[in-house]
Amino acid sequence: MHIPNPLSLDHQASPEGRRVIGLLVVAGFFLFFGFNSWSALFNNFAVEVLSLDAQQVGWIQSLREIPGLLGFVLAWIVMVMPEMRLTGLCVVLMGAGLLLTAGSRGFGELLLGTMVMSIGFHFFDSTNASLVLTYASKESAPRVLGMLGAIGAGTAVAGTLAIVALASPLGYRTLIYLLGGLTL
């Protein structure tokens, strides 16, 4: 199966635009790999390692959506920080959140790690799309966005396979540390 290069989808983009799209592909791969792997590991880690109950897990899962609802804050942040820098910061927040999650010993620490990770994930999603629409040509922007979405879906498969292969020998905590380091 031939997977097209997202950079080749936009021959009309400027060299800077192609560079930005390339950086988004790489950043998106690592961010979505970390997020999708976290999604697959979270419940088992929370229950089996931290001994949290269903109510605590439910609270964390509910509260982690708050950054997604606070997208309007992003408009203010973009006024004081360039979007490309903010996008990079989002990837760093995702990795840092994973590292905090791996080091957590209870509900509060797991909530903190999850919230940091969630801010990185939700804000990346918005800045990612905005940068594609800014730097890609009008004709190719939908294809580039679609390719970035496909990369996100592909990382879900890759993350799941990595978890299946590594969860038993490494354990959940070590695996989440590894994912956090990889995302950073």
Contacts in CASP RR format, 6 or more apart in sequence:
PFRMAT RR
TARGET T0000
AUTHOR 0000-0000-0000
METHOD contacts of the structure
MODEL  1
MHIPNPLSLDHQASPEGRRVIGLLVVAGFFLFFGFNSWSALFNNFAVEVL
SLDAQQVGWIQSLREIPGLLGFVLAWIVMVMPEMRLTGLCVVLMGAGLLL
TAGSRGFGELLLGTMVMSIGFHFFDSTNASLVLTYASKESAPRVLGMLGA
IGAGTAVAGTLAIVALASPLGYRTLIYLLGGLTL
3 150 0 8 1.000
4 147 0 8 1.000
6 21 0 8 1.000
6 22 0 8 1.000
6 25 0 8 1.000
6 143 0 8 1.000
6 144 0 8 1.000
6 147 0 8 1.000
6 148 0 8 1.000
6 151 0 8 1.000
7 18 0 8 1.000
7 21 0 8 1.000
7 22 0 8 1.000
7 25 0 8 1.000
9 136 0 8 1.000
9 140 0 8 1.000
9 143 0 8 1.000
9 144 0 8 1.000
9 147 0 8 1.000
10 17 0 8 1.000
10 18 0 8 1.000
10 21 0 8 1.000
10 136 0 8 1.000
10 137 0 8 1.000
10 140 0 8 1.000
10 141 0 8 1.000
10 143 0 8 1.000
10 144 0 8 1.000
11 140 0 8 1.000
12 137 0 8 1.000
12 139 0 8 1.000
12 140 0 8 1.000
13 21 0 8 1.000
13 135 0 8 1.000
13 136 0 8 1.000
13 137 0 8 1.000
13 140 0 8 1.000
14 135 0 8 1.000
16 135 0 8 1.000
17 135 0 8 1.000
17 136 0 8 1.000
20 84 0 8 1.000
20 131 0 8 1.000
20 135 0 8 1.000
21 132 0 8 1.000
21 135 0 8 1.000
21 136 0 8 1.000
21 144 0 8 1.000
23 84 0 8 1.000
24 87 0 8 1.000
24 128 0 8 1.000
24 131 0 8 1.000
24 132 0 8 1.000
24 148 0 8 1.000
25 147 0 8 1.000
25 148 0 8 1.000
25 151 0 8 1.000
27 87 0 8 1.000
27 88 0 8 1.000
27 91 0 8 1.000
27 124 0 8 1.000
27 128 0 8 1.000
28 91 0 8 1.000
28 124 0 8 1.000
28 128 0 8 1.000
28 148 0 8 1.000
28 151 0 8 1.000
28 152 0 8 1.000
28 155 0 8 1.000
29 151 0 8 1.000
29 152 0 8 1.000
29 155 0 8 1.000
30 91 0 8 1.000
30 182 0 8 1.000
30 183 0 8 1.000
31 90 0 8 1.000
31 91 0 8 1.000
31 94 0 8 1.000
31 120 0 8 1.000
31 121 0 8 1.000
31 124 0 8 1.000
31 183 0 8 1.000
32 151 0 8 1.000
32 152 0 8 1.000
32 154 0 8 1.000
32 155 0 8 1.000
32 156 0 8 1.000
33 155 0 8 1.000
33 158 0 8 1.000
33 159 0 8 1.000
33 179 0 8 1.000
33 182 0 8 1.000
33 183 0 8 1.000
34 94 0 8 1.000
34 95 0 8 1.000
34 98 0 8 1.000
34 155 0 8 1.000
34 159 0 8 1.000
34 179 0 8 1.000
34 180 0 8 1.000
34 182 0 8 1.000
34 183 0 8 1.000
35 94 0 8 1.000
35 117 0 8 1.000
35 121 0 8 1.000
36 152 0 8 1.000
36 155 0 8 1.000
36 156 0 8 1.000
36 159 0 8 1.000
36 160 0 8 1.000
37 159 0 8 1.000
37 160 0 8 1.000
37 162 0 8 1.000
37 163 0 8 1.000
37 175 0 8 1.000
37 179 0 8 1.000
38 98 0 8 1.000
38 101 0 8 1.000
38 117 0 8 1.000
38 176 0 8 1.000
38 179 0 8 1.000
40 159 0 8 1.000
40 160 0 8 1.000
40 163 0 8 1.000
41 163 0 8 1.000
41 167 0 8 1.000
41 172 0 8 1.000
41 175 0 8 1.000
41 176 0 8 1.000
42 61 0 8 1.000
42 101 0 8 1.000
42 114 0 8 1.000
43 57 0 8 1.000
44 172 0 8 1.000
45 101 0 8 1.000
45 172 0 8 1.000
45 173 0 8 1.000
45 176 0 8 1.000
46 52 0 8 1.000
46 56 0 8 1.000
46 57 0 8 1.000
46 60 0 8 1.000
46 110 0 8 1.000
47 57 0 8 1.000
48 172 0 8 1.000
49 172 0 8 1.000
49 173 0 8 1.000
50 104 0 8 1.000
50 105 0 8 1.000
50 106 0 8 1.000
50 107 0 8 1.000
50 110 0 8 1.000
52 60 0 8 1.000
52 106 0 8 1.000
52 107 0 8 1.000
52 110 0 8 1.000
56 107 0 8 1.000
59 111 0 8 1.000
60 107 0 8 1.000
60 110 0 8 1.000
60 111 0 8 1.000
60 114 0 8 1.000
63 111 0 8 1.000
63 114 0 8 1.000
63 115 0 8 1.000
64 114 0 8 1.000
64 115 0 8 1.000
64 117 0 8 1.000
64 118 0 8 1.000
65 118 0 8 1.000
66 115 0 8 1.000
66 118 0 8 1.000
67 115 0 8 1.000
67 118 0 8 1.000
67 119 0 8 1.000
67 120 0 8 1.000
67 121 0 8 1.000
67 122 0 8 1.000
67 123 0 8 1.000
68 118 0 8 1.000
68 122 0 8 1.000
71 122 0 8 1.000
71 123 0 8 1.000
71 126 0 8 1.000
74 86 0 8 1.000
74 123 0 8 1.000
74 126 0 8 1.000
74 127 0 8 1.000
77 86 0 8 1.000
77 123 0 8 1.000
78 86 0 8 1.000
78 127 0 8 1.000
81 89 0 8 1.000
83 127 0 8 1.000
83 130 0 8 1.000
83 131 0 8 1.000
83 134 0 8 1.000
84 131 0 8 1.000
86 123 0 8 1.000
86 127 0 8 1.000
87 124 0 8 1.000
87 127 0 8 1.000
87 128 0 8 1.000
87 131 0 8 1.000
88 124 0 8 1.000
89 120 0 8 1.000
90 119 0 8 1.000
90 120 0 8 1.000
90 121 0 8 1.000
90 123 0 8 1.000
90 124 0 8 1.000
90 127 0 8 1.000
91 120 0 8 1.000
91 124 0 8 1.000
91 183 0 8 1.000
91 184 0 8 1.000
92 184 0 8 1.000
93 116 0 8 1.000
93 117 0 8 1.000
93 119 0 8 1.000
93 120 0 8 1.000
93 123 0 8 1.000
94 117 0 8 1.000
94 120 0 8 1.000
94 121 0 8 1.000
94 124 0 8 1.000
94 180 0 8 1.000
94 183 0 8 1.000
95 117 0 8 1.000
95 179 0 8 1.000
95 180 0 8 1.000
95 181 0 8 1.000
95 183 0 8 1.000
95 184 0 8 1.000
96 116 0 8 1.000
96 117 0 8 1.000
96 180 0 8 1.000
96 184 0 8 1.000
97 113 0 8 1.000
97 114 0 8 1.000
97 116 0 8 1.000
97 117 0 8 1.000
97 180 0 8 1.000
98 113 0 8 1.000
98 117 0 8 1.000
98 176 0 8 1.000
98 177 0 8 1.000
98 179 0 8 1.000
98 180 0 8 1.000
98 181 0 8 1.000
98 183 0 8 1.000
99 177 0 8 1.000
99 180 0 8 1.000
99 181 0 8 1.000
99 184 0 8 1.000
100 109 0 8 1.000
100 112 0 8 1.000
100 113 0 8 1.000
100 116 0 8 1.000
100 117 0 8 1.000
101 110 0 8 1.000
101 113 0 8 1.000
101 114 0 8 1.000
101 117 0 8 1.000
101 176 0 8 1.000
102 173 0 8 1.000
102 174 0 8 1.000
102 176 0 8 1.000
102 177 0 8 1.000
102 179 0 8 1.000
102 180 0 8 1.000
103 109 0 8 1.000
103 173 0 8 1.000
103 176 0 8 1.000
103 177 0 8 1.000
104 110 0 8 1.000
104 112 0 8 1.000
104 113 0 8 1.000
128 148 0 8 1.000
129 145 0 8 1.000
132 141 0 8 1.000
132 144 0 8 1.000
132 145 0 8 1.000
132 148 0 8 1.000
133 141 0 8 1.000
133 145 0 8 1.000
136 144 0 8 1.000
163 175 0 8 1.000
166 175 0 8 1.000
166 178 0 8 1.000
167 175 0 8 1.000
170 178 0 8 1.000
END
